[in-house]
Amino acid sequence: MRKPVLIVLAVILLAAGAGGGWHWWKVSRFLQSTDDAYVQSDVSLISPKIEGYIKEVRVRDNEAVAAGQVLFVVDERDFAAKLAQAEAAIATQEASVATYGTRLKLQQAMIDQAAANLRSAEVDLNRAQLDYKRYTSLVTSDYASRQRYESAEADSRKADAALGKARAAVVAEQSQLAVLESQRREEEAKLEQARATRQLAKNDLDNTVIRAPVAGIAGNRAGQTGQYVKPGTQLLSLVPLPRVFVTANFKETQLTRIRPGQPAEISVDAYPDQPLQGQVESFAPGSGAQFSLLPPDNATGNFTKIVQRVPVRIAVPADGPLVRLLRPGLSVTVTIDTRREGAAEASDGIVGAAQAGPAPPGGRASP
């Protein structure tokens, strides 16, 4: 009786071993798994752009908010006064520019008057020169007195001096026109500066109302009514649920055949009986150690080789059964089936993954 039982047990054990080996050869050796994985989301940190006292808080913790919804209101009285001050400065500069426009028109009239005086001086000089020539001929023939000749000569010189004065007046008036134009451009520049100041004041006034940049769930609210805040003060965390993804930190020895586009099974610790089917989306541009606060410097001191981990982003289907229950920070276990080649190029692959060929022997990678 013992011999047949032993034979049956041996057959069963042999069949189980053969089945396990077959499963390992066909399936398990292509599966890469890790429990160093977490649900994450693109959390938006809400901060003010201006400083002041919070006047109103219009959001509560764990409340769903829509994009553009008002979250906080900062006391706007100082900013409204600055805007009014900027408006007054613009009015002043506009009046100044208008004044220079009037002065330019007046200066152009002065130039026209100086030009008319110049033409009159030219006519007087021409007449005085003709009289001087005429009396020069007459005085030689004793048909005119010496006194009359000298008077004509003086008139000619006086007309010549008046012409020079008229020319200088024209040049001076034209130069004054250039000065006025330069001053008007300066006032116009000040006007543009005042308008820019007004726009900044408007922006500050608008920024007293803090709105949600995206739709999501409000959490970690720190802003309270009456609190004094400055630019960069964290008031609220806005989680854009249900848009989440999984970051799985795989060992570098597990990345040989992992490619973007391969299927991944996600087991959430909070819901172990409802696995999700995800997909490898992308790889981090470096290992986790490279982005740490103090990256290791292996070029100094003694060296101990430590297996590095590379974050792999796993896309979660938007229509999954748990998509509205997942929260950033939840622990998950990710298993990737590397039998499929994936849809990404080799440049999107991982460190040391350029070699093709069968997977190295060994069982299912341990997390």
PyMOL commands that set and color helices and strands:
alter all, ss='L'
color gray80, all
select helices_A, chain A and resi 2-26+28-30+77-140+146-206+252-254+288-291+346-348
alter helices_A, ss='H'
color red, helices_A
select strands_A, chain A and resi 31-40+44-46+52-57+64-65+70-74+209-211+216-219+228-229+236-239+245-251+263-268+271-283+309-315+331-337
alter strands_A, ss='S'
color yellow, strands_A
deselect
rebuild
show_as cartoon
